[in-house]
Amino acid sequence: MSSQDNYQGNPGQVFAAVVVDDQVFDLDQFAQVCGVSLEWVSTHVQAGIFNVPGDEPARWQFSGHEIRRARQIDALERDFEQLPELAALVIDLQDEVTRLRALVRRGD
């Protein structure tokens, strides 16, 4: 049984789950796990921030890896009133810095 099975839709309810990067979520699940609205996700998909195949929201699939990205983008937008594209760029730069630091530590 997943945490999704236990969710009853109570707005104040908090649930926790372990998300695997290769786990796949549909639009509703993704929005729920990220704590954002369906409209927020749609706006960001249309802006090219999340790469999902097709134009039909019912067919969109999101990976577990994108949850961290969505939460960070949402936080940046709220905290600094940034545009979605700018928030995504900040996250991309943070990811690249992390990747480069890991390479330096390994001596590559």
C-alpha positions in Angstrom: 0.0 0.0 0.0 1.4 3.4 -1.0 1.0 6.7 0.8 -1.3 7.6 -2.1 -3.7 4.9 -0.9 -3.9 6.4 2.5 -4.5 10.0 1.4 -8.1 11.1 2.0 -7.8 14.6 0.5 -7.8 16.5 3.7 -6.1 19.9 3.0 -4.1 20.0 6.3 -3.1 16.3 6.2 0.6 15.6 5.9 2.0 12.3 4.7 5.4 11.1 4.0 6.8 8.6 1.5 10.1 7.5 0.1 10.3 8.5 -3.5 12.6 6.7 -5.9 14.0 8.7 -8.8 12.7 6.3 -11.4 9.2 6.2 -9.9 6.6 7.7 -12.2 3.7 10.0 -11.2 0.7 11.3 -13.2 -0.3 14.9 -13.0 -2.6 14.6 -10.0 -0.1 12.5 -8.0 2.8 14.9 -8.9 0.9 18.0 -7.9 -0.2 16.3 -4.6 3.3 15.1 -3.7 4.9 18.4 -4.5 2.3 20.4 -2.7 1.3 22.5 -5.7 -1.8 23.0 -7.7 -2.6 21.4 -11.0 -2.5 24.8 -12.6 1.0 25.4 -11.2 2.2 22.2 -12.8 0.5 23.0 -16.1 2.0 26.5 -16.2 5.5 25.1 -15.6 5.1 22.3 -18.2 3.9 24.9 -20.8 7.0 27.0 -19.9 9.2 24.1 -20.7 10.4 23.7 -17.1 9.3 20.0 -16.9 9.9 17.9 -19.9 6.8 15.7 -20.4 5.8 14.1 -23.6 2.6 15.3 -25.4 0.2 18.2 -24.9 -2.5 16.2 -23.1 -2.2 16.6 -19.3 -3.9 13.2 -18.7 -0.8 11.5 -20.4 1.9 13.5 -18.6 4.3 11.4 -16.5 6.8 12.9 -14.0 9.8 11.1 -12.5 10.6 11.1 -8.8 13.7 13.2 -9.6 11.4 16.1 -10.7 9.8 16.3 -7.3 12.8 17.8 -5.7 13.1 20.2 -8.6 9.4 21.2 -8.4 9.6 21.9 -4.6 12.7 24.0 -5.0 11.2 26.0 -7.9 8.0 26.6 -5.9 10.0 27.7 -2.9 12.1 30.1 -4.9 9.1 31.6 -6.6 7.3 32.2 -3.3 10.4 33.5 -1.4 11.8 35.7 -4.1 8.7 36.3 -6.4 10.7 35.0 -9.3 9.5 34.0 -12.7 9.2 30.2 -13.2 12.0 30.3 -15.9 14.3 32.1 -13.6 13.7 29.8 -10.7 14.3 26.8 -13.0 17.6 28.3 -14.1 18.7 28.8 -10.5 17.9 25.1 -9.8 19.8 24.0 -13.0 22.9 26.1 -11.9 22.7 24.6 -8.4 22.6 21.1 -9.8 25.6 21.8 -12.1 27.6 23.2 -9.2 26.8 20.0 -7.2 27.8 17.8 -10.1 31.1 19.7 -10.7 32.0 19.6 -7.0 31.5 15.8 -7.0 33.8 15.5 -10.0 36.5 17.6 -8.2 36.2 15.4 -5.1 36.7 12.3 -7.2 39.6 13.8 -8.9 38.2 13.5 -12.4 
